[in-house]
């Protein structure tokens, strides 16, 4: 009985169509979040640090190493989290326990909501530090495209992670569809209605009619025949 039609998924052990799974809004949002996190992470790691005439590398965001470190952290963890939840979405129907499904949905709500907030902080933080960056701090405009990409895709990630949070909340509100349970499963096989009583309404007993004699009574004697004398 566990896991039947609960939290937006079908019956436990039901087959999963990869094409249908790929077309789900949650899968599309998950894939976009994965791509956006990869862009934020890769942009800062590859071109987020510049060499300004010394062996030491400086962060392109106003030489603030905390900005680059924060962007790398949010992007990398978001990338790994998307991979984990993508696998969880695909295996969700195979979870037989309703309690385990509820825990998985609550975990997704908490993480997606928290990462939406972290990406909002990332967008504000990186945009603020980029606005303070001086032109002379970037020789030949080195790292400018990477900085703009990290800021832009941090903003896009806010939208996708917020969408994932909304989808997870909708899944949680669906709960368990109890209409899929039969009455026998819920009541242990007992009939839902008692059998009708033979007594009529009102509790009165039905009176039987008096016995009537057959149409031929003893008063109607059979005719006698006289034997002829030959």
N, C-alpha and C positions, 0 to 999 in steps of 0.2 A: 504494500500500500504506500510505502514511502517513495517519494520522488515522482509521483504520478501527476503530471501537469502542474508542477509547482514552480513559482518564480519565473514564469515565462518560457519554461522549457517543456518538452514533451515527456512522454513516458520514459522511464529509466530503461536504458539498453536499446532505445530506438536508433535506427540508422540515421546517419548524418549525410546530407547531400552537400558535397563541397561547393557546388555552384550556388546553391541557395544560401549556404553559410557565407560565401564571399559577397553576396549581394545585400546582406543585412546592414542596416545603417550603423550598428555598433561596430561591425567589422571594418567598414569603410573609415569611420572615425578613428579606430585603433590603428589602421594602416597609416593614415595621415599623421597621427601623433607620433608614430614611429619615425616617419620620414622627417618631420619637423625637428624632433629631438636629435636625430642624426646630423641634420644641417647645423643646428646650434653647437653641438659638440665638436663636429669636424671643423667648422669655420674657425673656432677659437684655437683649437689644438694646432691646426695647420698654419694659419696666418694671423693668429691673435697676438703673437709676440714678435717684436721687431728688435733688430740690433742697431743701436744708436752709436756706432763707433767704438764699442767696447765688447768684451766677451759676454757681458751680462745682457740677457734679453729682458725687454720691458713690455708690459701689457699695453695694447693699443688703446685701451680705455683709460686715458688720462694717467698712464703709468701706474694704474691701481691694480696690483696683482690680485686683490680680493675680487674684483669684478670678473677677471678672467677665470679665476678658480671657481667662483660661484656659477658662472655660465657653463663651465665644463661639468661641474657636479650635477646641475639640474638636467643638462642634456644627456649625460651618460646614464644616470639612474632612471630617467624617463625612458630612455631607449631600452634598458633591460626590463623595466616594468611593463612596457608595451608587449615585449616578447613573452613575458610570463602570463599576462592576462589574455593575450591572444591564444595561447595554449589552453588556458583555463576556459575560455569561451568555447573552444572546440570540444573539450571534454566535459562540458557542463552537463549535458544530457545523460552522461554515463554515471553521474553521481546519484546513487540510489537513496541516500538519506536526505530528508527534508531539512534536518538541522545543519548538515554539512553545506547544503545549497544556500541556506540562509547566511551562514558564516562567510561563504565565498562572496555573496552579494554585498554584505556589509563591509567586507574588506575592500571590495572594489569602490564602494561609495566613499569610504574614508580616504583611501589613497588618491582616487581621482580628484576629490574635492581639495585635498591638501596640495596636490601637485598643480592644480589650477592656481591656487594662491601663490605657490612658489614661482610659477612662470610669470605671474603678474608682478611679483617682486623683481624677477630677473629682467623683465621688460623695462620697468621703471629705473632700476639700478643701472643697467647698461646704457639706456638712453640718457640718463643724467650724466654719467661719466663721459660718454661720447660727446655730449654737448660742451663739456669743459676741456676737451682735448684740443691742444694748440696745433696749428698747421706745421710748425717747425718740429714738433715731436714725431711727425710721420714723414721721414725722408722719402721723396718720390711717391707720396701718398700710399705708402706701403701699409697693407692691412686694413685700408679703409673699406674695401668691398666686404671683407670678412666681418668687420664690425657691424656694418649695415645689415648684412645677412643674419647675424646672430640676433640683432634687435628685432628685425622684421619677423623672423620665425619664432621668436619668443612670444610675440604678440599673436601670431597664428596659433601657437600651441595653447594659449589661453582659451581660445574658442573651441578647439577640438577636445581639450580635457574637460572643459565645462560641459560640452555635449555628452561626453562619456559619463560624467557625473549624473546628468539628467536621465540618461538611459538606464543607469544602474538604479536610480531612485524609482523609476517607473517599473523596473523589474521587481524591486522589493515590494512595491505597493500591490503588485499582482498577487503576491503571496501564493497560497495553495488553492487551486481551483477545486473546491469540494464538490462541484457538480459532477466531476468525473468519478466520484465514489458512488457505488450503488448502495441502496438501502441495506442490503444484506451485509455489506462490508462494515457499515457504520453501526448496525444494531446486532451484529453477531449472528445473522441469519434468522432472526425473529421476524415474524410477519409484522408489517406496519399497522394493519388494522385487524381488530378481532373479528372472528367469524360472526355473522349475523345470528341473532337469537331466534329460536323458533316461536317464541311467544310474541303476540302482537303488541303494538304500541299501547302503553297505558297499564301494562301489567295484568290485564284481565285475561282470564282463560276463556278459550273459545268453547262455547256450548255446542254440543252435538245435537242434531235433530233426533226426535224420537224415532224408534224403529218402526218402519211401516211394513205391514204384512204384504206378502206378494199378491199380485192381482187375483190369483185363484185361491180362495179360502175354503175352509171346510164346509161353509154353507152352500157352496155350489157343488152339489153331489152329482156324480156322473149318472147319466140316464141308464135305466135298466132295460134290457131286451128280453122278450119272451121267446123261448125256443119253440118254434112251430112243431105241431104234432102231425106226423105223416100217417 
